[in-house]
Amino acid sequence: LLDQSVRTSPLGKDRYYNRYWFFRREGRLFVESADSKEWGYYSTKEELDALIGSLNIKGIRERALKQQLDKFYNKIRYGTGSLLLLIEMYSLRPEVIVAQTDVSRRISVLDTSV
């Protein structure tokens, strides 16, 4: 049941009030801007490690965010690693493009030889 649950609250916020979300199905750590108008993501272990290293633990929000990222580190890292492995598998063939659909947020493979 826990594996099928959906996170309804962010992992935490940074000093600029950006919210951080991890959705296991997506395999990335998402960042939502404070005004909810922009989204970004971290998709590699190196990016995740750099983020964790940049957080200021003297601040209340970033200390709490770091604790959550540390707590879920292996799950997030595993998720980003799985996504990269999938991309690398399909990148070996030049006629295949890995694209992310906006509606379903699933990885889909498009054949460009048609």
VEXDREN-2710 file (C-alpha; in Angstrom, 1 decimal):
% VEXDREN-2710
k/r/px/py/pz
1/LEU/0.0/0.0/0.0
2/LEU/2.9/2.4/0.8
3/ASP/4.3/1.9/-2.7
4/GLN/1.1/3.0/-4.2
5/SER/0.5/6.1/-2.2
6/VAL/0.9/9.6/-3.7
7/ARG/2.8/12.3/-1.9
8/THR/0.4/15.1/-1.2
9/SER/3.0/17.4/0.5
10/PRO/6.4/18.5/-0.6
11/LEU/9.6/17.1/0.9
12/GLY/10.4/20.6/2.0
13/LYS/11.3/24.2/0.9
14/ASP/14.5/26.0/0.4
15/ARG/15.4/29.6/1.5
16/TYR/13.5/31.0/-1.5
17/TYR/10.3/29.0/-0.6
18/ASN/10.7/26.7/-3.7
19/ARG/9.1/23.4/-3.0
20/TYR/10.8/20.0/-3.6
21/TRP/8.8/16.9/-4.6
22/PHE/9.8/13.4/-5.3
23/PHE/7.4/11.2/-7.3
24/ARG/8.9/7.6/-7.5
25/ARG/7.2/6.9/-10.8
26/GLU/8.9/9.9/-12.4
27/GLY/12.4/9.0/-11.1
28/ARG/13.3/12.7/-10.5
29/LEU/13.3/15.3/-7.8
30/PHE/11.1/18.1/-8.9
31/VAL/11.3/21.8/-7.9
32/GLU/8.3/24.0/-7.9
33/SER/8.9/27.7/-7.8
34/ALA/7.4/29.7/-4.9
35/ASP/4.8/31.2/-7.2
36/SER/4.0/27.8/-8.7
37/LYS/4.6/29.1/-12.2
38/GLU/7.8/27.2/-13.0
39/TRP/9.0/23.7/-12.5
40/GLY/12.4/22.1/-12.8
41/TYR/14.0/18.8/-11.8
42/TYR/17.2/17.1/-10.7
43/SER/17.7/13.8/-12.7
44/THR/21.2/12.6/-11.7
45/LYS/23.0/11.5/-8.6
46/GLU/25.5/14.3/-9.1
47/GLU/22.8/17.0/-9.2
48/LEU/21.2/15.5/-6.1
49/ASP/24.5/15.5/-4.2
50/ALA/25.2/19.1/-5.3
51/LEU/21.8/20.2/-4.1
52/ILE/22.2/18.5/-0.7
53/GLY/25.7/20.0/-0.4
54/SER/24.4/23.5/-1.2
55/LEU/21.7/23.6/1.5
56/ASN/22.3/25.8/4.5
57/ILE/21.5/23.8/7.6
58/LYS/21.5/27.0/9.7
59/GLY/18.1/27.9/8.1
60/ILE/15.0/26.2/9.4
61/ARG/13.5/25.4/5.9
62/GLU/16.8/24.1/4.4
63/ARG/17.7/22.1/7.4
64/ALA/14.3/20.3/7.3
65/LEU/14.6/19.8/3.5
66/LYS/18.1/18.3/3.9
67/GLN/16.8/16.0/6.6
68/GLN/14.0/14.8/4.2
69/LEU/16.5/14.5/1.3
70/ASP/18.8/12.5/3.5
71/LYS/15.9/10.3/4.7
72/PHE/14.8/9.5/1.1
73/TYR/18.2/9.7/-0.5
74/ASN/18.4/6.0/-1.6
75/LYS/14.9/6.1/-3.0
76/ILE/15.5/9.3/-4.9
77/ARG/18.9/8.1/-6.1
78/TYR/17.5/4.8/-7.2
79/GLY/14.7/6.6/-9.1
80/THR/17.1/8.9/-10.9
81/GLY/19.4/6.0/-11.7
82/SER/16.5/3.9/-13.2
83/LEU/15.5/6.8/-15.4
84/LEU/19.0/7.3/-16.7
85/LEU/19.4/3.6/-17.4
86/LEU/16.3/3.7/-19.5
87/ILE/17.4/6.7/-21.4
88/GLU/20.9/5.2/-22.0
89/MET/19.4/2.0/-23.3
90/TYR/17.4/3.8/-25.9
91/SER/20.1/6.3/-26.7
92/LEU/22.2/3.5/-28.2
93/ARG/20.0/3.4/-31.2
94/PRO/20.1/6.7/-33.2
95/GLU/16.6/6.2/-34.7
96/VAL/14.9/6.2/-31.3
97/ILE/14.2/9.3/-29.2
98/VAL/13.1/9.1/-25.6
99/ALA/10.4/11.8/-25.0
100/GLN/8.3/12.6/-22.1
101/THR/4.7/13.3/-22.7
102/ASP/3.0/16.2/-20.9
103/VAL/-0.3/14.5/-20.3
104/SER/0.6/11.1/-18.9
105/ARG/4.2/12.0/-17.7
106/ARG/5.3/8.6/-18.9
107/ILE/8.4/7.8/-20.9
108/SER/7.5/7.0/-24.4
109/VAL/9.6/5.8/-27.3
110/LEU/9.1/7.4/-30.6
111/ASP/10.5/5.9/-33.8
112/THR/11.9/8.6/-36.1
113/SER/12.5/6.4/-39.1
114/VAL/8.9/6.7/-40.2
END
